[in-house]
Structures are given as structure tokens and as C-alpha cells.
């Protein structure tokens, strides 16, 4: 009877080096920047809008720095976006109905 040698799975270097936390931080920074940008769009006062945009840009720069470090460690990260920022989904949820289906009503006769 032949015994199969155990196959040891190896993970990429960037996951072994504790960079998973950095990846999560990068995602958080990108999401926060998108929220700040959306708030800036809704702001009534120009000074407040400028402050929110400046904070969003700071977070984007920090996320880009983390992305560069992760890429240097061998993480597979998609190319940088040069266009629009991550859109905020508006109206993602519809009003609840008693049947759980939008646009239908449950009427018992």
C-alpha cells in the first residue's frame, strides 16, 4: 500500500508577512475616501466640501502607498484606476413588502 506524501500548501509571501491587515486597511481607506467624496458632493458650504475632499485625497494617497508596498511584496493587486472613484450605491435596497418582493402586494381576499 502506497502512502501519498502530504502536500503542504504554501501561501503567498504577502499573506505570511502579516500584510493581510494592511490589505484590509487599504480597503477601509478606499471606502472611507468614497464616503467622504460623496459627503463633499452633498455639502452646502464650499469650505466644508473642500475639507471633505482634502481628507478623501489624503486617504487615497495613504491607500496607494499601502498598495505599492503590497505589490512589492508580491500581492496580486489590480491596476490603479485613473478615472472615476468608487461609486456610492444609492437606492440599493427597495422598500420592503409583506411578500418580500418589490412591487407586489399581498392581498388576502
N, C-alpha and C positions, 0 to 999 in steps of 0.2 A: 504494500500500500504506500503510495507516494503522498507525501505531505507537501502541500503548497506553501512556499515561503510567505511569510506575512508581508503584505505590501504596505509600506509606510507612506502615508500621504504627506506630501510636503506642501506647505502653504507659501505664497509669495513672500519675499523678504519684507515688503512693506507691512504685511499683517503681523509678522513676527516681531517687528521692531516697535510695536505699540502705536503705529500710525493710524489704527482704526479710529482712535479717539480724535486724531487730527482730521480725519476724513469727516467724521460726524460734526466737528467744529466748523469745517469748511461749509458743509451743507447748511448748518444753522446760520452762519454768516450770510450765505446767499439768500436764504429765505427771509432773514431779517432785513436785508437790503431791499428786497422786493416789497416788503410791507412798508418800510419807510418811504420808498418811492411812491407807493400808492397813497400813503397819507399826505405826502407833499403835493400830489395832484389834487387832492381834495381840500387842501389848506386854503383858507380865505386870506390870510395875511402873507404877503410876499416874504417877509423876514422869516416867518416860521417855515414856509415852504423851502427857502434857501437852506435853513438849518437842517431840515429833514433830508434834503438832497445831499448835503455835505456829509451827514452821518451815513447815508446809504453808500456813498462813494468810498468812505473810509472802510466800511465793512467789505465792500467789493475788492478793494486793494488788499486787505488782510486775507480774504479768501483766495485771491490769486497767488499770494505769497505761499500759502499753505499748499495750494495746488501744485506750484512749482517744486516744492520740497517733496511732495508725494510722487510726482512724476520722476524726479531724480532718484527716488528710492525704488522705482520700478512699478508703481501703481498704474494700472491702465485707466487713464482719465481722458475723456473726450476732449476734442479741440476746444479752444476758447471761443466763446460767442462774441462776435463783433457787432451784432445787430441789437435787436431789442432785448430788454431784460426779461426775466421770467415773468410771464403774465400772472396776475392775480385772478383766480377763477371767481367770477361773480355769478350768482344765481345757480350755484352748483346743485342746490337742493330745491326741490319744488315743495309746495305746501302739502302737508300730509292729508290723506283722506282716510275714511274709515275702512276702505278696502286695501289701502296701501298702494294703490295705483293712481298716478296722477290723472286728472281729467275725468275720472269716473266717480260716480257717487253710488253709494249702496242704498237702495230704497227697498224697504220691505213692505209689500202690499198685502 
